[in-house]
Structures are given as structure tokens and as C-alpha cells.
Amino acid sequence: MQIAVLTFDGFNELDSFVAAAILNRLRAKGWAAHITAPTEEVTSMNGVTVRRQKPLDFAAEADAVIIGSGIRTREIANDPAMLSRIALDPARQLIGAQCSGTLLLAKLGLVGTLPACTDLTTKPWVIEAGIEVLDAPFVAHGNVATAGGCLASQYLATWMIARGAGVADAEAAMHYVAPVGQKDEYVRRAMAVVGPFLPEAAQIAA
């Protein structure tokens, strides 16, 4: 499973790095989450500059995509040239959007009339785009999921692993990253959040 973690200038470190780190727990099974950006380097909202691992067009060929958020997302959402470079296919790919990434997903026409999750700052912009916003950390409709709140990135990663590898692998990945003394609690909570949105086949795979 090759995963593009879309990361733009002004990105939120928690959104890109937490999800990527959890997904990369499955490297032994051939999984790899790549920081994917339109430029060779991108600088976070807090001034952290990183080099991309994949160019933006990698998103079109990846098996799964996570759209991270950041302080420039609204600007990107209003840039037709940039949006035209993001080619996604929910019929073939698992697609997740984090916080303001949901706005990009809406602008790409991949949310439709379905309700979605986002952060409180982005909420009015997503509503303005014609999307109902849920007061929830995570929701998925088929192969497309949205999450709201920086630390909800763990739910996107859990969902993606459960869908792509199985529930047991998702639980193991969350158990590894969860705080000591709270591991079982974190695993239960993550699975309670994403479990209702897993198809029967993914649950059987566990």
C-alpha cells in the first residue's frame, strides 16, 4: 500500500506527521506513507521546513491519499491551477481528509452532498462550500473519510489500516503509538470511532 500524504506550505505538522508515522508501522507488510508536496520543500505553520518524498502527481497513482491541513488551505482551495494537479479516484483509492483538507476534498467534488468532519476554524468555509459539517471527529462514506481536530489524524490512520490490511493490524499500530498505561483505552476508543464505518469484509479480515 503506497500512501500519499498531501502536504502544502503552511501545513499542520500533527496532521501530516502523526498519520504518516502510524501508517508506516506497516512497513513490514509493504506499506509506505510519503510526504507528498507540490514543491521540493514545504514549510509548516510553525516554521518547520521539510523536503518532500514524492511530487504532487504521485497522488494520482497512490493506493491511498490523506489530505493534510494548514493555514494556507483556503488559498489552495481557491486556486484552480493547483486543484487541477490533484487527481484522485475514490473508486480505486482510499481517501482521507484532515481538518481543512476537507475543504480541498469538497472543492474537488469528492464529498458531494454527504456530511463531513472538519476543524472548527474551517467549518464555516466547508459549510459555505455546501457541505453539512458533523459535530464528530470522524466519518467515512465508502472509500472517502474526513476527520476534524488535529489529533483525529489517528482515526484516519486507524481507518485506513483497517480497510487496507485488517482490524488486527489497525489495533496493533494504535497500540504501539498509544501512551503507556493507556494503550488498551486508546485502541478501544479508536476502534469505537472508526468501527461503524468499516465494511464487513474489513472486520472479517481481523
C-alpha positions in Angstrom: 0.0 0.0 0.0 1.6 3.3 -1.2 0.1 6.3 0.5 0.4 10.0 -0.4 0.1 12.4 2.5 -0.6 15.7 0.8 1.4 18.4 2.5 1.4 22.1 1.4 3.1 25.2 2.6 1.7 26.2 5.9 0.9 22.6 6.8 0.0 21.4 10.3 2.7 19.1 11.5 0.3 17.0 13.5 -1.9 16.2 10.5 0.9 15.1 8.2 3.4 13.5 10.6 1.1 11.7 13.0 -0.9 9.9 10.3 2.3 9.1 8.3 4.0 7.7 11.3 1.1 5.4 12.3 0.7 4.2 8.7 4.4 3.4 8.4 4.0 0.9 11.2 3.1 -1.4 8.4 6.3 -1.1 6.5 7.0 -4.8 7.0 3.9 -5.5 5.0 4.9 -3.3 2.2 3.2 -0.1 3.3 4.8 3.3 2.9 3.3 6.7 3.6 5.1 9.5 1.7 5.1 13.3 2.4 3.8 14.4 -1.0 4.0 18.1 -1.9 3.8 20.4 -5.0 7.3 21.8 -4.3 10.7 20.3 -3.3 10.4 21.8 0.1 7.4 22.9 2.2 7.4 24.9 5.5 4.9 24.2 8.2 2.7 26.7 10.0 5.3 26.7 12.8 8.3 27.2 10.5 9.5 23.6 10.1 10.8 23.1 6.6 10.9 19.5 5.2 11.8 18.0 1.8 9.0 16.2 0.1 9.3 12.4 -0.5 7.0 12.4 -3.6 5.8 15.1 -6.0 2.1 16.0 -6.1 1.3 13.9 -9.1 2.1 10.8 -7.1 -1.3 11.2 -5.5 -2.9 10.0 -8.8 -1.0 6.7 -8.7 -1.0 6.1 -4.9 -3.2 3.4 -3.4 -4.4 5.8 -0.7 -4.3 9.5 -0.1 -4.5 11.7 3.0 -5.0 15.4 2.5 -3.5 17.3 5.4 -4.5 20.7 6.6 -2.7 24.0 7.1 -3.0 27.8 7.3 -3.0 28.2 3.5 -5.6 25.6 2.6 -8.3 28.2 1.8 -5.9 29.8 -0.6 -5.2 26.5 -2.2 -8.9 25.7 -2.4 -9.4 28.9 -4.5 -6.6 28.1 -6.9 -8.0 26.2 -9.9 -4.5 25.5 -11.2 -3.4 23.8 -8.0 -6.7 21.8 -7.7 -6.3 20.6 -11.3 -3.0 19.0 -10.2 -4.7 16.8 -7.6 -6.2 13.8 -9.4 -8.0 11.4 -7.1 -10.2 8.3 -7.7 -12.4 7.2 -4.9 -13.4 4.1 -6.9 -9.8 2.9 -6.6 -8.2 4.8 -3.8 -8.9 5.1 0.0 -9.0 8.9 0.5 -8.9 10.7 3.8 -9.0 14.4 4.6 -7.9 16.1 7.8 -9.4 19.4 9.1 -9.1 22.0 6.4 -8.2 19.2 4.0 -11.9 18.6 4.0 -12.3 21.9 2.2 -10.0 20.7 -0.6 -11.9 17.4 -0.8 -15.1 19.4 -1.2 -13.7 21.7 -3.9 -12.5 18.5 -5.7 -16.1 17.3 -5.8 -15.3 14.2 -3.7 -17.7 14.9 -0.8 -20.9 15.6 -2.8 -23.9 16.2 -0.6 -22.6 13.9 2.2 -21.9 15.2 5.7 -18.3 15.6 6.6 -16.0 16.4 9.5 -13.5 19.3 9.8 -12.0 21.6 12.4 -13.9 24.5 14.0 -11.9 27.1 12.1 -12.6 25.6 8.7 -16.2 24.7 9.5 -17.8 27.9 8.1 -15.8 27.6 4.8 -16.8 24.0 4.4 -20.5 24.9 5.0 -20.1 27.8 2.5 -18.9 25.1 0.0 -22.3 23.4 0.5 -21.3 20.6 2.9 -23.0 19.7 6.1 -20.5 19.6 8.9 -20.9 17.0 11.7 -20.1 17.6 15.3 -17.9 14.5 15.3 -14.2 13.6 15.0 -14.5 11.2 12.1 -16.9 10.0 9.4 -16.5 7.8 6.3 -18.7 7.2 3.3 -17.4 4.3 1.3 -13.7 5.0 0.4 -13.8 8.6 1.5 -13.2 9.7 5.1 -12.9 13.1 6.8 -11.7 14.0 10.3 -11.8 17.0 12.4 -9.3 18.2 15.0 -5.5 17.7 14.8 -5.4 14.6 16.9 -8.2 13.0 14.9 -5.4 12.1 12.4 -5.0 8.9 14.5 -8.6 7.9 13.4 -7.8 8.5 9.7 -4.7 6.2 10.1 -6.7 3.6 12.0 -9.5 3.5 9.4 -7.0 3.3 6.5 -5.1 0.4 8.1 -8.3 -1.4 9.0 -9.6 -1.0 5.4 -6.3 -1.9 3.7 -4.9 -4.5 6.0 -7.4 -5.5 8.6 -8.7 -4.6 12.1 -5.9 -6.6 13.9 -3.2 -4.5 12.1 -5.0 -1.3 12.9 -5.3 -2.2 16.6 -1.6 -3.2 16.7 -0.5 0.1 15.1 -2.6 2.1 17.6 -1.4 0.0 20.5 2.3 0.8 19.6 1.8 4.6 19.4 -0.6 4.9 22.4 0.7 6.2 25.8 2.0 3.6 28.2 -0.7 2.7 30.7 -3.5 3.8 28.4 -2.8 1.6 25.4 -5.9 -0.6 25.6 -8.0 2.5 26.2 -6.7 4.2 23.1 -7.2 1.2 21.0 -10.8 0.7 22.2 -11.6 4.4 21.5 -10.0 4.4 18.1 -11.9 1.3 17.0 -15.2 2.6 18.5 -14.8 5.7 16.4 -13.9 4.1 13.1 -15.6 0.7 13.6 -19.1 1.8 12.4 -17.6 2.8 9.1 -15.8 -0.4 8.3 -17.3 -2.8 5.7 -18.0 -6.3 6.9 -15.1 -7.6 4.8 -12.5 -5.4 6.7 -13.8 -6.7 10.0 -13.7 -10.3 8.9 -10.0 -9.7 7.9 -9.2 -9.3 11.6 
